[in-house]
Amino acid sequence: MKKMINSADSFVQDTMEGIIYAYGDKVKLLNGDFRVLLSDYPAKAGKVGIVTAGGSGHLPVFLGYVGSGMLDGCTVGDVFASPAADKMADMIRACDRGSGVLCLYGNYNGDKFNFRMACEEVEFDDIETETVLVRDDVASSPKENADKRRGVAGMVYAFKIAGAAADKMMSLKEVAAVMAKALDNIRSMGVALSPCIVPKAGKPTFSIAEDEIEVGMGIHGEAGIEVRKMMTADEIAETLVTTILKDMPLASGDEVSVMVNGLGSTPMEEQLIVYRKVYQILADMGVKIVMPHIGEYATSMEMAGLSVTIFKLDGELKELLQAPAQTPFYTNANK
Amino acid sequence: MKKMINSADSFVQDTMEGIIYAYGDKVKLLNGDFRVLLSDYPAKAGKVGIVTAGGSGHLPVFLGYVGSGMLDGCTVGDVFASPAADKMADMIRACDRGSGVLCLYGNYNGDKFNFRMACEEVEFDDIETETVLVRDDVASSPKENADKRRGVAGMVYAFKIAGAAADKMMSLKEVAAVMAKALDNIRSMGVALSPCIVPKAGKPTFSIAEDEIEVGMGIHGEAGIEVRKMMTADEIAETLVTTILKDMPLASGDEVSVMVNGLGSTPMEEQLIVYRKVYQILADMGVKIVMPHIGEYATSMEMAGLSVTIFKLDGELKELLQAPAQTPFYTNANK
């Protein structure tokens, strides 16, 4: 295991210390707890709180989106493991401004279980919560069982929309409703070319031959749709876009945002080459792309591969997407 | 070779097409030439032009910094190869607003040779040029031969400072002078854990054992100072900072900016863990860090490793560093 770390045990705390040393003017720990990060930007009184949680090992997801116009708080667990319910409850309390808190996170059992306990716990403090699950990965379950799908890079768009909706002083119910609409219009799918190594496990999450590609793999190495012989960038783009469009058809005149998300080891050049073909396919259909996001937004440490996310916009969603946001890892000022 | 590309021959053009499809509202090709990218942001009349050039395979270096407040133009060659002199000359002509053009690039022989020809060529058009070479890599040559050092991630700071100086309507001589001062105060050093693969070569640039690390390696796989057994993140940070500080001493009360630059495959978590120790070493010395840059700023495609750059600031350099800039890959608005 060739990682630039101090020890597997200190991996999460050392990362969080790095974040605080680097961005301590923008984010802060909750009562010195190295697992709970809060925004330190000023927020309007009475704004709905937006929080998330999940396992470590996916930076910038999740911690990197705590700031202004996105998340108010985030708690992380060990690598690929859910944080504890009591940390979630502490975070929810810290992010409530009397208008309630939206818990917005990927559809994973550990996170669901713990967030449910946390939400029950804060009910005793008369804190209202709403839960919205991100289930954007079309490869993880067929459409008839779409509620079983995993949340992947589409959650970055979800954080952006929720933060902007809360900044517009929507009520908790209104934020939850706009998130339901947004998530109905977000679909993702990825490919993996190499595994990552969980520090405490010390060995690759899966194995794959030098001439093969995993189509539809999840960000923790969950099984995809099929293992295929390595494809060209254009074939990869076609496979991902075609599968997404079967699930969420688009028509000429539609506006979308597209995210090409590198999973960790995939060079920016390759992400752009895949984006090139995604653009061409959508342009040929008469679909216009707004605010493309190309880069590493949701990773699996050193996994090679990428995902494509398509976010179909209407007037309201476009305005929320374009609203200013600033976090240590995401700035769309002046875009 | 497991790359998401269409062919080794189309790698550079496909990448550039991706850039234009994604960011065509911010940057443009020079006369449809897929090797020359120009800023499409408005610029003040008479502003000095800032241009660079170099091999492909280092995104966001170099193309990613074309925009507002950084580079006016950039021409790229094949992967790790210098672009042709006539492309450089075309670019210089396109970026001259009557006040001359600063050619700011890394100290590599091919780029030097071609830029020298290009500058001679545009003299016939009465375009004034100045050349400033970036030589920040302390591992590439001892201090007594510092003029032989390579340019690495420190060139991103150089682009930022030059763009800000030009935006302040400094003359060409003044921009060149402030760049000389800035570069006197910028030092970098890196480590590599794995090689990258040049698409046309199809094989790794070097080999390294599973338990070894290359200390001081260049961004094209140039030999470093030594091959060592794998180190902890803290040991890596100490080695890099100690070597840099021997070359450029710092004292209590100094202000610096620090860049921890991932070379391609190194997770953000590991970059932050190394930053954590760099911060602690400098904090213990009484040195204050301003505007840390942590992420992938200058890569070698899928190479694993990172570099640390320290940029010692004075009042003028700090103001130039903090001036707004916006390019497809770099935004410091509101920082």
Interface residues (C-beta under 8 A of the other chain):
Chain A: K2 K3 M4 I5 N6 S7 F11 D14 T15 E17 G18 I19 Y21 A22 S56 G57 L59 P60 G64 V191 L193 S194 E210 D211 I213 M230 T232 A233 D234 I236 G264 S265 T266 P267 M268 E269 E270 Q271 L272 I273 V274 Y275 R276 Y279 Q280 I289 P292 I294 E296 T299 M301 E302 A304 L306 Q326 T331 N332 A333 N334
Chain B: K2 K3 M4 I5 N6 S7 F11 D14 T15 E17 G18 I19 Y21 A22 S56 G57 L59 P60 G64 V191 L193 S194 E210 D211 I213 M230 T232 A233 D234 I236 G264 S265 T266 P267 M268 E269 E270 Q271 L272 I273 V274 Y275 R276 Y279 Q280 P292 I294 E296 T299 M301 E302 A304 L306 Q326 T331 N332 A333 N334
